Amino acid sequence: MLRKSRFFCANVPYTTILGFTGGIASGKSSRCQHLLKIALQKAEQPNVSLGVSYVSADQVGHSMYEPGKPCHKKILDAFGRDAVISEDGVTIDRRKLGGIVFANKAQMDKLNGILWPHFDEALLTIVEENASVSTLQHGNRNTLIILEAAVLIEQGFVKHCNDVWLTSCSKDEAIQRVVKRNGLSVAEATMRIESQMTIEDRLNFLKTSGFAGSIQHFDTTDVTLEVGLKQVATAFDEYWTKKLRPMCRSVA
């Protein structure tokens, strides 16, 4: 069962967190950015008091590798400085680190053990700051926060979400996309994809863990980007009509 999020106990009323997740190369980021664009347009309509914010868990996670952050030294100590340091001798080379952890589950678990205790608190603080700014500084009585996170479910961020949207594509399609986009070998791409939860596992978790929000799934395997963005727009129109617009009116 999902643990209750601290966020829902915070003094930040009328906030909806829409989690957006998906497997590698499934079109998550492009669709999430389109969703953000549409939501901002909706928020500009007359008589709508809605603040819209975007939070990237990936960006929060990447910042934790930076020199001076608690995780930086722990990662160097755990994996060996020479194995993961960049040519500048200071920053961590995430591609080198990725080559280690994606090839060995025990190494991935080691990295997660370093990052995740700090990750949740850092992310939640940013979410709360966004909601507070929207409410206190801009006077919006409602806030929509779009939370993009590749590990939304794995890390437990889903407990902070009211609703969840997911993207997926077939394994073969994902491998082709990763090879083309990231310049990896088929073997390297396969290791990265197989290290993630499958869409079946993600959906099953949401359905069996006590998650009470709505779930929207986009299969991008045989869908062009143009069609995929239209699907997002259609889904958000329904989400707006059924959930967000009535919420705005209820506290107007």
N, C-alpha and C positions, 0 to 999 in steps of 0.2 A: 504494500500500500504506500501511497505517496505521503511523505511528511508534509505538514503544513508550512508554507513559506512564511518567514519573518515579515516579508513585504506586505502581506495582507493584514498584518497587525500594525503597520506603520500608519502614521497620521497623514496619509495622502489619499483623499477620497476619490472615488469615481475614476479609477485607473484600470484600463484594460491592457493586459500584456498578451500580445499575439506572437507566439513562438514560431519561428520558421526554421526548419531543419531539412536535411537531406544528405544522401551519400555523395561521395566525391564525384565530380563531373556530371551531376544530375541536373544542373541548371538552377541550383538553389539561389545563388547570388544574383543572377540576372533577373529572376522572377521576384526576388525579395526587393530589389531596387525599384522594379516597376511597381510593385505593391506600395512602396513608400511614396513614389511619385503620385499615384492615384489617391492615396490617403491624404496627402498634403493638399491636393486639389479639392477634395471633398471638404476639408477643414476650412477652406476659404469661402465656402458658400455663405450667403446671408443667414443670420440668425443661428449660426452654428458656433458653439463654444467648445472647441475641441483642439487640444494641442497634440501634435504628432511628433514623436521622437523615434530615432533609430539607434539601436545599440548592437554592435558587432562583438559577439563573444570571441570570435577569432582574433580580432584586433586586441582585445583585452588579454587574451592568451599570449599573443606574440610579444606584448609589452613586458610580460613577466620574464622573458629571456634577456632583457636588457641589462647591461652592466649596472651594478648598484642595487638591483632588485634582489629580494631574498632568494629567489629561485636560481639566479645566475650562478652563484658560487656552488650551490648544492648540485646543480647539473654538471658543472665542471668536475667536482669531486666524485660524483657517482659514475660518470662515463669516461673520465680521463680527459684532461685538458687537451692533450695532443690529438685526441680522436674527434673532438667536436669544435675546436676553436677555429675561427676564421683567420684569413691571412693577416688581418690587422692585429692579431694577437690579443684582442679584447672581446669582440662580440662572438656569440655562439653561431656557428654555421648550421642553420636549421635543416639544410639539405643533408649534411653529414649526419646529424642527429637522427633525421628521418630514416636514413639508410640503416641505422642500427636498430631503431625501435620497431620499424615496420617488418623487419626480418625475424624478430624474436619477441614473442608475447611477454616473456618474463622481463625483457628490457622495456617494453611498452608499459608494463605494470609499474616498473621502477620509476619511469618518467612521470606517469600519472600520480604516483604516490608523492612525488615532489610538488607537482603543479596544483593538483586539485584541492588540497587544503587551503591554498591561498586564492584559488580561482573563484570559487563560489562567493566569497566575501567581497572580492574586488568587483565582480560583475554586479552583485546585488547593490553595492554602494553606488555604482554608476546609474543603475536603473532608478534607484530612489532619488538621486540627484536630478535626473531628467524629469521625473514626475513632479518633484518639488518646484523646479524652475517653471514648468508649465503652469502649475497651480498658483504659486505664490508670486512670481514675477510677472507673468503674462495674464493672470486673471482667468485662465481657462478652468472651468469647473469639471472638465472631463479631459482625460489624457489617454491617447493610444500610444503604447510603446511597442514597436516592432523589434523583436529580439531575434537576431539571426545567429544561430549556433549549430555548428556541425555536430557537436556532442550534447545537444539539448537534452536528450534522453539518457545517454550514457553517464553524463556528469550529474544528472539530477536537476538540471535547470528547469525541467518541465514543471516542477512543483511550484514555480513562480508564475506559470502561464495560465491564463484563462482559456485560451484556445490554441490549437497547434495546426500549422500547415506543413506538409511534407512534400518533397520531390524525390523521385527515384527514376532509375532506368535499369535496363538489363545489365548483367555483369559484362557481357561481351561488348555492349555499347559503351559502358563506362571505361573499359580497358582501352578501346580505340580512342576515346576522347582524351584520356589521361596521357597516353603515348604521344598524341598529336600536340596537346596543350603544354605538357610539362617536359617533353623531351626525354621521357623515361623509357626503359626497355619494357617489353611485354611482361617480363618476370617481375620487374620493380612495380609496375602499375598493378599487377595482379595482387602482390603482397599488400599494397596499400588498400586496395578495395576489400580484400578478404579480412583485413584487420578491423573493419567497421561492422556495425550491426546491419543486417539485411533489412529491407523494407518490411518484410514479413515479421521480423522480430520487433521492429519499432512499433508497428501497428498493433501487434499482439500485446506489447507492454502497455500501450495506452488504453487498450480495451480491458485489460485485466488488473491494472494497478490502482484503480479507483479514480483515474482522471475523469473529471466531470465535464470538461469543456467540449466544444465541437472540434471535429477533425476533418481537414481537407487534404486530399492526396492528389498529386499531379504526377502521372506517369509520363516521362519525357522521352521514352525510348524512340518512338517513331513520330515525334512531334517537332515541327520546325519552331524556331524561336518566335517567329511572328505569331503563329497559332498559339504557342505556349503563353505568350504575354496576354493574348486575348482571353485565354482561359482564366488567367489570374484576375483580369479586369472583371470578367463576368462573376467570378466567385466573390470578389470584394463588393461588387454592387449588391449581391444578395446579403453579404455580411453587414454591409452598411444599412441596408433597409431593415433587416430583422433585428440587429443588435445595437449598432452604434448610434444611428439616428434616433431611435426611441430613447436611448440613454441620455442623449443630449437634451431632448425635450423634457425628460423627467425631472431634470434639475435646473431647467431654464428659469 
